[in-house]
Amino acid sequence: MKIKNICCIGAGYVGGPTMAVIAQKCPDIDITVVDINENRIAAWNDEDVENIPIYEPGLSDIVKEARGRNLFFSTDVDAAIDKADMIFISVNTPTKTYGIGKGMAADLKYIELCARQIARVAKDDKIVIEKSTLPVRTAAALKNILDNTGNGVKYQILSNPEFLAEGTAVQDLLNPDRVLIGGDIDTEKGQEAVNALVDIYATWIPQENILTTNVWSSELSKLTANAFLAQRVSSINAMSELCEVTGADVGEVSRAVGKDSRIGPKFLQASVGFGGSCFQKDILNLVYISKTFGLNEVADYWEQVIIMNDHQKRRFAEKIVKTLYNTVAGKKIAILGWAFKKDTNDTRESAAIYVTDYLLNEQADIVVYDPKVNKEQVFADLEYLGTHSSEEIRERVQVLTSAMDATREAHAVAVLTEWDEFQELNWQKIYDSMLKPAFLFDGRRLLEGKSKRKIGFEYYSIGS
Ligand SMILES: NC(=O)c1ccc[n+]([C@@H]2O[C@H](COP(=O)([O-])OP(=O)(O)OC[C@H]3O[C@@H](n4cnc5c(N)ncnc54)[C@H](O)[C@@H]3O)[C@@H](O)[C@H]2O)c1
């Protein structure tokens, strides 16, 4: 089966980059990425590719090459579904905020809406692909909806979870460790659908890196991968606290254990805690699924990863307050970095939001600088928590466009995103412009501490 037309529902951090790379590598396939968010689609279509809504190194160039040739962005979801042989569902699957499973289960309402829309529109057979991260066995629900509300056309459901990491999405897509495709491999039609997707990826990815499994294994592997990654962060963060009270240094511990080939060096960087839209929601989802099956010990085991992460954010904020003589009321604290990691403009679940919220509770005045995040996003993130009114946030939080301006006359600076440019700042000049004693809290272990102390900073780094 040769795929000619692809539709991707959801033009977000996954749908946009993934489809841009497939379009670049497969110029003979027409790809339309659709979204109900008109502003997002307008930004994807902005004449200046530097204005596309997602910042990822290298992405603008790929969009420039493929857009208008075989890559299109549109709000006409029905038309794109109708035309497609293959439909990727890449919509958001946030944690439920209401009803059964509130605060834990994945909210599948956007997925279900997509399924119903596909069923209503499709007039010929389609391959439907779960690109979003979904609870294990969601494909069964999708199939049920498609088969029972459709126009009698046949669907094959595949699971093809995305493993890209924001900040390195383009590199990850061009050169993935593996691509995972789950399908109904015991039937001829199912195998045919799997092969059609394998053929697309095989255009640029070696066959041995394209794994095929049954649907349930594929769905569960994505949740497992995120749980394992987050668990490593929480494990090293737990050690960072122990280091601080014992005189060990978490950087040295991490290097020593990471040299063990069974453990490996990646994802052992202590920090103020992981953020991003995925780790927390996917683990909560895993916890919820485990509980649903009565596996309480499994649920408790994974929940601890989240508990540790929340603790790490809180203890970092507490450290700031305690160090500043137990009060930050009316004191100016500069927050360097708002994105949840470097090289992305994504702020979802960023540690900076929670640290700032804690400091606002303590009546601090906050000044934020992030190279890729704008003022309205910072306000929206704080407002979303619902702990402070919009007026209070706008009164007490300033968002500036340079680190120098943000740190001027501050009592303390907190580095919360590991942007490279923070290493290059003129720290002497920053020190000179700050109130004394000048406190510097490094939540990413990004800066070289010795030189900062030499300048005169009271320098605190997580895990040292
Ligand atoms: N962000 C990541 O790094 C990452 C990595 C791997 C997997 N995932 C998973 O991929 C999925 C998408 O994540 P994301 O970060 O791209 O989310 P996102 O919020 O950036 O994008 C989702 C988009 O889907 C759109 N949408 C929702 N319902 C729609 C509908 N019915 N019709 C058309 N458009 C609709 C929204 O408007 C939004 O623009 C999630 O399940 C996530 O867990 C994300």
The ligand as an SDF file (V2000), in Angstrom:
LIG
                    3D

 44 48  0  0  0  0  0  0  0  0999 V2000
    5.4780   17.6140   23.6920 N   0  0  0  0  0  0  0  0  0  0  0  0
    6.2650   16.5460   23.6560 C   0  0  0  0  0  0  0  0  0  0  0  0
    7.4870   16.6300   23.8150 O   0  0  0  0  0  0  0  0  0  0  0  0
    5.6800   15.1860   23.4050 C   0  0  0  0  0  0  0  0  0  0  0  0
    6.5290   14.1290   23.1050 C   0  0  0  0  0  0  0  0  0  0  0  0
    5.9820   12.8930   22.8470 C   0  0  0  0  0  0  0  0  0  0  0  0
    4.6120   12.7140   22.9150 C   0  0  0  0  0  0  0  0  0  0  0  0
    3.8000   13.7370   23.2260 N   0  0  0  0  0  0  0  0  0  0  0  0
    2.3480   13.5150   23.2320 C   0  0  0  0  0  0  0  0  0  0  0  0
    1.8130   14.0010   22.0130 O   0  0  0  0  0  0  0  0  0  0  0  0
    0.4920   14.5410   22.2250 C   0  0  0  0  0  0  0  0  0  0  0  0
    0.4430   15.9720   21.7490 C   0  0  0  0  0  0  0  0  0  0  0  0
    1.3670   16.7380   22.5130 O   0  0  0  0  0  0  0  0  0  0  0  0
    1.7720   18.2120   22.1100 P   0  0  0  0  0  0  0  0  0  0  0  0
    2.8540   18.6090   23.0360 O   0  0  0  0  0  0  0  0  0  0  0  0
    2.0030   18.2770   20.6440 O   0  0  0  0  0  0  0  0  0  0  0  0
    0.4110   18.9690   22.4660 O   0  0  0  0  0  0  0  0  0  0  0  0
   -0.0190   20.4550   22.0270 P   0  0  0  0  0  0  0  0  0  0  0  0
   -0.9730   20.9010   23.0560 O   0  0  0  0  0  0  0  0  0  0  0  0
    1.1940   21.2670   21.7260 O   0  0  0  0  0  0  0  0  0  0  0  0
   -0.7820   20.2520   20.6430 O   0  0  0  0  0  0  0  0  0  0  0  0
   -2.0260   19.6080   20.5190 C   0  0  0  0  0  0  0  0  0  0  0  0
   -2.8480   20.3780   19.5030 C   0  0  0  0  0  0  0  0  0  0  0  0
   -4.0210   19.6160   19.2050 O   0  0  0  0  0  0  0  0  0  0  0  0
   -5.0550   20.5350   18.9080 C   0  0  0  0  0  0  0  0  0  0  0  0
   -6.3570   19.8710   18.9890 N   0  0  0  0  0  0  0  0  0  0  0  0
   -6.9860   19.3800   20.1000 C   0  0  0  0  0  0  0  0  0  0  0  0
   -8.1550   18.8200   19.7530 N   0  0  0  0  0  0  0  0  0  0  0  0
   -8.2860   18.9660   18.4200 C   0  0  0  0  0  0  0  0  0  0  0  0
   -9.2870   18.5730   17.4880 C   0  0  0  0  0  0  0  0  0  0  0  0
  -10.3710   17.9100   17.8750 N   0  0  0  0  0  0  0  0  0  0  0  0
   -9.1060   18.8880   16.1920 N   0  0  0  0  0  0  0  0  0  0  0  0
   -7.9950   19.5450   15.7840 C   0  0  0  0  0  0  0  0  0  0  0  0
   -7.0080   19.9320   16.6220 N   0  0  0  0  0  0  0  0  0  0  0  0
   -7.1470   19.6290   17.9190 C   0  0  0  0  0  0  0  0  0  0  0  0
   -4.8680   21.6290   19.9250 C   0  0  0  0  0  0  0  0  0  0  0  0
   -5.4890   22.8280   19.4950 O   0  0  0  0  0  0  0  0  0  0  0  0
   -3.3300   21.7390   19.9640 C   0  0  0  0  0  0  0  0  0  0  0  0
   -2.8440   22.7460   19.1030 O   0  0  0  0  0  0  0  0  0  0  0  0
    0.2130   14.3630   23.7010 C   0  0  0  0  0  0  0  0  0  0  0  0
   -0.4710   13.1460   23.8790 O   0  0  0  0  0  0  0  0  0  0  0  0
    1.5970   14.2430   24.3150 C   0  0  0  0  0  0  0  0  0  0  0  0
    1.5990   13.4950   25.5000 O   0  0  0  0  0  0  0  0  0  0  0  0
    4.3130   14.9880   23.4410 C   0  0  0  0  0  0  0  0  0  0  0  0
  1  2  1  0
  2  3  2  0
  2  4  1  0
  4  5  1  0
  4 44  2  0
  5  6  2  0
  6  7  1  0
  7  8  2  0
  8  9  1  0
  8 44  1  0
  9 10  1  0
  9 42  1  0
 10 11  1  0
 11 12  1  0
 11 40  1  0
 12 13  1  0
 13 14  1  0
 14 15  2  0
 14 16  1  0
 14 17  1  0
 17 18  1  0
 18 19  2  0
 18 20  1  0
 18 21  1  0
 21 22  1  0
 22 23  1  0
 23 24  1  0
 23 38  1  0
 24 25  1  0
 25 26  1  0
 25 36  1  0
 26 27  1  0
 26 35  1  0
 27 28  2  0
 28 29  1  0
 29 30  1  0
 29 35  2  0
 30 31  1  0
 30 32  2  0
 32 33  1  0
 33 34  2  0
 34 35  1  0
 36 37  1  0
 36 38  1  0
 38 39  1  0
 40 41  1  0
 40 42  1  0
 42 43  1  0
M  CHG  2   8   1  16  -1
M  END
$$$$
